[in-house]
Amino acid sequence: MSIPHVLAIPFPAQGHVIPLMEVSKRLVERGIQVTFVNTDFIHKRVVDVLMDEDLLGDKIRLVSIPDGLEPGEDRNDLGLLAEAMFRVMPGKLAELIRETEEKGEKITCILADGSTGWALEVAQKMNIPKAAFWPASVALFASGLSIPKMISDGIINDEGVVIKHQKFQLATGIPDMSPANLTWACIGDAATQKIIFKVMVTMSKSAELADWFIGNTSCDLEPAALAFARRILPIGPLLANHRLDSSAGYFWPEDSNCLKWLDQQPHKSVVYVAFGSFTVFDQIQFQELALGLELCNRPFLWVVRPDITEEKDDAYPKGFEERISGRGKLVGWAPQQKVLAHPAIACFVSHCGWNSTMEGASNGIPFLCWPYFADQFLNESYICDLWRVGLRFDRHESGIIRREEIKRKVDQLLDDHNFGKRASDIKEKLANGIEEGGESDKNFSNFVQWLKALRA
């Protein structure tokens, strides 16, 4: 009997590729073959960075299809990208499936990111079993499900434009939502917002096509949202470091030297600063952040992506690198899961992307929240208001987070041990969920059993 063969399709962004790659690795461990379908652009980035070719074994095959954009077009423009993908990728995916099956390799199931509903539609047309994977918070998915109600309540119009500005709550236990911070309302310009809104609407509909729906979350983190969006079964947190393994799917080469540097630092002393793959700072805010970290007078590890600021030369304040030498460590990209698991880390200054939120929570690390766009404001609400394991920064009237505010919040967070205690409690609950017999573990095992039954 042939082994089941899953075709996995992420949305082409760092925060989507990594968790679906982790699902793929876990499927391989359970005896399932995976073909992982990136866009050509993302495929090149992932392969260029994948130093350890054995990391994926011989059971995950990396392939790619075009995303519909020309080489020079801006793939950080999510509206442009989403439109091109929808136009080009369904046909290319169907072609890839036909070519694979002509070689005698039957596709048992298509496992598609919830943001790529078109892939589930391709599976439906080709009569292939289909599963959806949700890499973000279930509260975000719940907000997509609630779009018709938001329209009828007059919060937004039928194009997603905000009409009423007061906060609202989808259900008790789901964070309050500010209409201005709805995912589509805080991405790019009006045209982009309209496209992302349409993606959210179709996403909720196409998810109904899925035979199975799994998500990178936990019943301990999101009980109310999971009760609201009952179809999603939690299998998270999906963290490689629980298996003493390395992640795959990063877009930048990791600088592992920072782990040696952390080994030299006292227990729970280091402020870890990382803003994911999308956040961009203007020069004033970037320098204020640098000076704030210097002012804290604590050891810090700061991930400064090559494209985090538009200023390419001398982005740092004059003399900054010399002054913080020895106390501050600057890297282009860090092995984040290993960093957050390190005993020297005291807190995490984060953009609050869902992967980072899950990684920090799983390691019992308190947060300082600096959201940039999309669902990050919603995740900040979980961290600060519901779980109470972090603090927000207050912006100056100029819109800048000032250096004094950075120092004030770092001190406040680290001087109040209740934040650390609550973070440790969450860490323990999450660990229980993914251990054998825990709810996330059981859901994943049931998913694997379903896949294996398909080949029978």
Wavefront OBJ file of the C-alpha trace (Angstrom):
o trace
v 0.000 0.000 0.000
v 1.431 3.426 -0.927
v 2.004 6.003 1.770
v -0.301 9.056 1.871
v 0.964 12.046 -0.135
v -0.002 15.560 1.017
v 0.395 18.682 -1.146
v 0.963 21.617 1.262
v 0.383 25.204 0.054
v 1.226 28.183 2.305
v 0.435 31.823 1.692
v 3.773 33.319 0.479
v 4.835 35.147 3.650
v 7.328 34.232 6.380
v 4.703 33.884 9.115
v 2.717 31.427 6.984
v 5.530 29.319 5.512
v 7.210 28.450 8.847
v 4.206 26.936 10.684
v 3.002 24.969 7.644
v 6.546 23.647 7.217
v 6.415 22.550 10.863
v 3.109 20.726 10.218
v 4.767 19.072 7.202
v 7.712 17.874 9.271
v 5.360 16.395 11.848
v 3.398 14.615 9.125
v 6.651 13.135 7.809
v 7.455 11.872 11.319
v 4.111 10.021 11.214
v 4.931 8.330 7.907
v 3.328 10.723 5.417
v 5.001 12.146 2.314
v 4.723 15.913 1.696
v 5.217 18.051 -1.413
v 5.560 21.668 -0.255
v 4.473 24.223 -2.869
v 5.968 27.704 -2.511
v 5.849 30.486 -5.076
v 8.987 30.655 -7.263
v 10.127 33.795 -5.403
v 9.707 32.300 -1.904
v 11.098 28.912 -2.994
v 14.390 30.548 -3.994
v 14.633 32.375 -0.656
v 13.902 29.237 1.382
v 16.330 27.029 -0.578
v 19.106 29.665 -0.463
v 18.885 29.769 3.343
v 18.408 26.028 3.922
v 21.965 25.214 4.962
v 21.181 21.734 6.243
v 19.765 19.814 3.302
v 18.970 16.848 5.571
v 16.706 19.043 7.676
v 13.696 18.069 5.587
v 14.741 14.473 4.993
v 13.676 12.848 1.744
v 9.967 12.910 2.579
v 9.418 16.669 2.014
v 9.873 17.724 -1.578
v 10.134 21.476 -2.211
v 8.549 22.616 -5.490
v 7.302 25.957 -6.780
v 4.819 27.683 -9.088
v 4.693 31.338 -10.255
v 2.861 33.927 -8.129
v 1.793 36.023 -11.131
v 4.066 39.008 -10.417
v 7.008 40.145 -12.540
v 10.522 39.800 -10.999
v 10.824 43.488 -10.042
v 7.315 43.940 -8.580
v 6.871 44.585 -4.850
v 5.822 41.398 -3.081
v 5.408 43.291 0.190
v 2.407 44.990 -1.449
v -0.103 42.431 -0.196
v -2.966 43.728 -2.350
v -0.908 43.448 -5.539
v 0.332 39.995 -4.509
v -3.115 38.650 -3.547
v -4.677 39.740 -6.853
v -1.842 38.254 -8.945
v -1.947 34.985 -7.004
v -5.683 34.590 -7.478
v -5.326 35.258 -11.197
v -2.430 32.883 -11.905
v -1.884 30.306 -9.156
v -5.073 28.173 -9.375
v -4.247 27.213 -12.976
v -0.571 26.587 -12.160
v -1.500 24.463 -9.125
v -3.895 22.322 -11.189
v -1.113 21.879 -13.756
v 1.357 20.795 -11.033
v -1.151 18.251 -9.664
v -1.776 16.785 -13.133
v 1.989 16.514 -13.803
v 2.548 14.832 -10.415
v -0.230 12.322 -10.951
v 0.934 11.577 -14.526
v 4.189 10.361 -12.932
v 2.110 7.872 -10.959
v 2.255 9.837 -7.699
v -1.309 10.161 -6.444
v -2.085 13.203 -4.263
v -3.966 11.972 -1.189
v -4.889 15.401 0.176
v -4.349 19.121 -0.418
v -3.452 20.969 2.801
v -3.869 24.700 2.098
v -3.303 27.797 4.181
v -6.683 29.312 5.069
v -5.678 32.476 3.194
v -5.335 30.507 -0.049
v -8.954 29.426 -0.391
v -8.483 29.176 -4.152
v -6.315 26.079 -3.534
v -9.224 24.387 -1.755
v -11.415 25.265 -4.755
v -8.864 23.604 -7.077
v -8.961 20.494 -4.864
v -12.770 20.515 -4.952
v -12.811 20.676 -8.765
v -10.202 17.901 -9.039
v -12.039 15.722 -6.509
v -9.083 15.575 -4.083
v -9.697 15.479 -0.289
v -8.845 18.824 1.284
v -7.731 20.225 4.613
v -7.255 23.846 5.662
v -4.561 25.119 8.006
v -4.948 28.372 9.929
v -1.535 29.795 10.992
v -2.853 32.845 12.898
v -5.099 33.342 15.921
v -8.568 31.830 15.744
v -9.853 35.240 16.923
v -8.693 36.597 13.551
v -10.619 33.873 11.713
v -13.640 34.627 13.905
v -13.468 38.274 12.784
v -13.659 37.058 9.161
v -16.701 34.907 9.989
v -18.320 37.985 11.595
v -18.048 40.262 8.535
v -21.771 39.921 7.624
v -22.734 40.864 11.205
v -20.284 43.808 11.211
v -21.957 45.052 8.026
v -25.480 44.642 9.422
v -24.441 46.347 12.694
v -23.147 49.301 10.677
v -19.535 48.911 11.884
v -18.251 48.603 8.290
v -19.816 48.968 4.854
v -19.933 46.136 2.313
v -16.442 47.052 1.054
v -14.932 46.837 4.547
v -14.623 50.593 5.087
v -15.014 51.490 8.787
v -18.155 53.516 9.573
v -18.415 53.243 13.386
v -15.266 53.653 15.455
v -16.206 52.345 18.911
v -14.678 49.058 20.098
v -16.767 45.879 19.990
v -16.450 42.260 21.099
v -17.389 39.185 19.054
v -17.973 37.099 22.196
v -16.968 37.053 25.860
v -13.333 35.968 26.135
v -12.350 37.182 22.636
v -10.325 40.418 22.789
v -12.095 43.718 22.174
v -11.649 44.819 18.576
v -11.112 48.357 17.396
v -12.596 48.836 13.886
v -9.516 50.846 12.823
v -7.366 47.805 13.716
v -9.384 45.201 11.788
v -6.868 43.207 9.751
v -7.740 44.676 6.372
v -8.168 48.213 7.764
v -4.527 48.592 8.804
v -2.739 47.300 5.704
v -1.504 49.666 3.010
v -3.677 52.123 1.087
v -7.447 52.059 0.434
v -7.087 49.906 -2.711
v -5.015 47.301 -0.814
v -7.490 47.316 2.075
v -10.349 46.581 -0.337
v -8.448 43.589 -1.808
v -7.501 42.167 1.615
v -11.114 42.589 2.765
v -12.246 40.537 -0.260
v -9.641 37.872 0.648
v -11.106 37.708 4.189
v -14.660 37.331 2.834
v -13.763 34.554 0.361
v -11.508 32.886 2.957
v -14.445 32.365 5.323
v -16.524 30.861 2.490
v -13.850 28.630 0.959
v -12.877 27.257 4.396
v -16.300 25.584 4.421
v -15.017 23.369 1.591
v -12.355 21.808 3.852
v -12.897 18.257 5.112
v -10.570 19.054 8.025
v -9.533 22.380 9.522
v -6.509 22.548 11.839
v -4.917 25.601 13.464
v -1.711 26.711 15.144
v -3.323 27.540 18.468
v -4.267 25.937 21.759
v -7.487 25.510 23.724
v -5.651 27.093 26.683
v -4.855 30.269 24.739
v -8.102 30.765 22.817
v -11.014 28.878 24.416
v -13.630 31.505 23.503
v -12.484 31.933 19.893
v -12.386 28.157 19.393
v -15.941 27.926 20.746
v -16.928 30.660 18.247
v -15.165 29.100 15.215
v -15.873 25.473 16.083
v -14.513 23.987 12.866
v -10.883 24.793 13.717
v -9.141 22.075 15.715
v -6.109 23.319 17.657
v -2.847 21.427 17.061
v -0.459 24.079 18.446
v 1.788 25.510 19.480
v 3.844 24.289 16.507
v 7.352 24.758 17.799
v 10.427 22.981 16.526
v 12.361 23.433 19.769
v 10.048 21.063 21.607
v 11.690 18.370 19.476
v 15.214 19.790 19.860
v 15.087 20.385 16.127
v 15.696 23.301 13.777
v 13.038 25.214 11.916
v 12.935 25.395 8.147
v 11.331 27.962 5.905
v 13.170 31.108 6.986
v 13.834 33.831 4.399
v 17.116 35.096 5.935
v 20.180 33.167 7.102
v 20.158 32.755 10.887
v 23.052 34.104 12.945
v 23.567 31.351 15.518
v 26.533 33.165 17.099
v 24.025 35.061 19.205
v 23.347 31.825 21.144
v 26.996 31.753 22.251
v 26.666 35.404 23.258
v 23.526 34.562 25.275
v 25.465 31.813 27.076
v 27.677 34.568 28.556
v 24.730 36.600 29.937
v 23.141 36.289 33.400
v 19.889 34.368 33.889
v 16.793 36.352 32.776
v 18.787 39.504 32.032
v 18.514 40.001 28.244
v 15.914 42.119 26.447
v 15.207 40.345 23.122
v 13.996 42.678 20.329
v 12.603 41.320 17.043
v 9.897 42.598 14.705
v 9.285 39.763 12.232
v 9.639 39.932 8.476
v 7.412 42.902 7.492
v 7.920 45.743 9.999
v 9.693 48.794 8.568
v 10.766 51.818 10.659
v 11.362 55.368 9.553
v 14.724 56.815 10.528
v 13.459 58.800 13.538
v 11.709 55.804 15.132
v 14.614 53.462 14.396
v 17.069 55.792 16.133
v 14.714 56.347 19.072
v 14.458 52.572 19.534
v 18.252 52.254 19.469
v 18.650 55.023 22.056
v 15.878 53.496 24.184
v 17.690 50.152 24.299
v 20.894 51.966 25.227
v 19.087 53.918 27.956
v 17.730 50.709 29.547
v 21.296 49.832 30.573
v 20.526 46.103 30.301
v 21.955 43.469 27.943
v 19.925 43.266 24.722
v 19.795 41.158 21.569
v 18.298 43.122 18.658
v 17.359 41.555 15.303
v 17.935 44.215 12.632
v 16.814 42.861 9.246
v 18.689 44.311 6.244
v 15.428 45.960 5.114
v 14.031 47.065 8.508
v 14.706 50.735 7.714
v 14.774 52.554 4.403
v 18.068 54.173 5.423
v 20.767 51.843 4.133
v 23.904 53.537 5.513
v 24.555 54.800 9.032
v 21.027 54.056 10.224
v 22.185 53.866 13.858
v 22.672 56.985 16.001
v 26.221 58.357 15.905
v 28.521 56.314 18.142
v 25.734 53.890 19.157
v 27.486 50.679 18.104
v 30.670 51.624 19.975
v 28.787 52.612 23.136
v 26.750 49.402 23.374
v 29.620 47.093 22.418
v 29.653 44.077 24.758
v 26.243 44.876 26.253
v 24.197 44.864 23.056
v 24.251 42.250 20.295
v 22.965 43.134 16.808
v 22.118 40.372 14.302
v 20.437 40.289 10.867
v 18.191 37.310 11.725
v 18.131 35.072 14.806
v 17.131 31.425 15.421
v 14.171 32.815 17.356
v 12.756 29.649 18.888
v 16.172 28.773 20.317
v 16.680 32.350 21.517
v 13.343 32.441 23.352
v 14.069 29.059 24.955
v 17.393 30.392 26.315
v 17.500 30.968 30.095
v 19.182 34.388 29.640
v 16.067 35.955 28.018
v 14.093 38.248 30.345
v 11.476 39.704 27.982
v 10.512 39.976 24.314
v 9.979 43.324 22.554
v 7.800 42.046 19.700
v 5.636 43.074 16.746
v 3.168 40.447 18.066
v 2.954 38.312 14.927
v 1.151 35.091 15.853
v 4.219 32.842 15.477
v 6.232 35.130 17.754
v 3.311 35.318 20.192
v 3.095 31.520 20.351
v 6.867 31.149 20.671
v 7.097 33.684 23.509
v 4.086 32.241 25.353
v 5.419 28.670 25.009
v 8.670 29.695 26.625
v 7.089 31.671 29.473
v 8.501 35.013 28.292
v 6.694 38.305 29.120
v 6.152 40.755 26.233
v 6.484 44.398 25.344
v 4.110 44.899 22.421
v 4.920 46.976 19.342
v 2.390 45.882 16.655
v 2.901 47.046 13.082
v -0.088 45.915 11.002
v -2.720 43.256 10.197
v -3.607 40.908 13.075
v -0.806 42.126 15.344
v -3.071 44.570 17.230
v -5.481 41.729 18.020
v -2.602 39.597 19.321
v -1.452 42.548 21.450
v -4.920 42.551 23.069
v -4.565 38.864 23.946
v -1.107 39.460 25.450
v -1.943 42.595 27.461
v -5.661 42.341 28.265
v -6.612 38.655 28.441
v -3.454 36.732 29.326
v -1.871 39.743 31.096
v 1.684 38.702 30.233
v 2.774 41.970 28.599
v 2.542 45.744 28.322
v 1.838 48.181 25.493
v 4.033 51.111 24.568
v 2.415 54.561 24.604
v 3.157 56.787 21.641
v 4.170 60.423 21.945
v 1.779 62.945 20.335
v 4.178 62.923 17.352
v 3.328 59.215 16.841
v 6.811 58.105 17.912
v 7.557 55.678 20.759
v 10.185 57.685 22.648
v 13.368 56.314 24.205
v 12.178 57.226 27.738
v 8.952 55.262 27.193
v 10.992 52.214 26.106
v 13.087 52.333 29.281
v 10.014 52.962 31.464
v 8.114 49.943 30.113
v 11.122 47.583 30.202
v 11.660 48.512 33.872
v 7.949 48.211 34.715
v 7.661 44.768 33.093
v 10.809 43.328 34.648
v 10.297 44.845 38.108
v 6.805 43.292 38.428
v 7.255 39.551 38.871
v 3.530 38.895 38.313
v 4.087 39.172 34.546
v 6.728 36.438 34.674
v 4.573 34.267 36.932
v 1.537 34.464 34.621
v 3.801 33.773 31.616
v 5.190 30.652 33.377
v 1.651 29.407 34.067
v 0.786 29.693 30.362
v 4.015 27.911 29.400
v 3.044 24.946 31.594
v -0.488 24.721 30.150
v 0.777 24.868 26.562
v 3.339 22.137 27.227
v 0.575 19.870 28.594
v -1.526 20.407 25.448
v 1.135 19.169 23.042
v 2.345 16.270 25.181
v 1.006 12.819 24.375
v -2.657 12.730 25.319
v -3.011 16.530 25.412
v -5.774 18.134 23.346
v -3.496 19.483 20.578
v -1.684 16.162 20.363
v -4.962 14.213 20.112
v -6.312 16.509 17.375
v -3.141 16.086 15.331
v -3.183 12.292 15.779
v -6.805 12.193 14.594
v -5.875 14.265 11.537
v -3.068 11.822 10.706
v -5.460 8.876 11.112
v -7.890 10.541 8.692
v -5.088 11.018 6.131
v -4.009 7.386 6.449
v -7.583 6.184 6.033
v -7.799 8.057 2.700
v -5.275 5.748 1.031
v -7.090 2.605 2.109
l 1 2 3 4 5 6 7 8 9 10 11 12 13 14 15 16 17 18 19 20 21 22 23 24 25 26 27 28 29 30 31 32 33 34 35 36 37 38 39 40 41 42 43 44 45 46 47 48 49 50 51 52 53 54 55 56 57 58 59 60 61 62 63 64 65 66 67 68 69 70 71 72 73 74 75 76 77 78 79 80 81 82 83 84 85 86 87 88 89 90 91 92 93 94 95 96 97 98 99 100 101 102 103 104 105 106 107 108 109 110 111 112 113 114 115 116 117 118 119 120 121 122 123 124 125 126 127 128 129 130 131 132 133 134 135 136 137 138 139 140 141 142 143 144 145 146 147 148 149 150 151 152 153 154 155 156 157 158 159 160 161 162 163 164 165 166 167 168 169 170 171 172 173 174 175 176 177 178 179 180 181 182 183 184 185 186 187 188 189 190 191 192 193 194 195 196 197 198 199 200 201 202 203 204 205 206 207 208 209 210 211 212 213 214 215 216 217 218 219 220 221 222 223 224 225 226 227 228 229 230 231 232 233 234 235 236 237 238 239 240 241 242 243 244 245 246 247 248 249 250 251 252 253 254 255 256 257 258 259 260 261 262 263 264 265 266 267 268 269 270 271 272 273 274 275 276 277 278 279 280 281 282 283 284 285 286 287 288 289 290 291 292 293 294 295 296 297 298 299 300 301 302 303 304 305 306 307 308 309 310 311 312 313 314 315 316 317 318 319 320 321 322 323 324 325 326 327 328 329 330 331 332 333 334 335 336 337 338 339 340 341 342 343 344 345 346 347 348 349 350 351 352 353 354 355 356 357 358 359 360 361 362 363 364 365 366 367 368 369 370 371 372 373 374 375 376 377 378 379 380 381 382 383 384 385 386 387 388 389 390 391 392 393 394 395 396 397 398 399 400 401 402 403 404 405 406 407 408 409 410 411 412 413 414 415 416 417 418 419 420 421 422 423 424 425 426 427 428 429 430 431 432 433 434 435 436 437 438 439 440 441 442 443 444 445 446 447 448 449 450 451 452 453 454 455 456
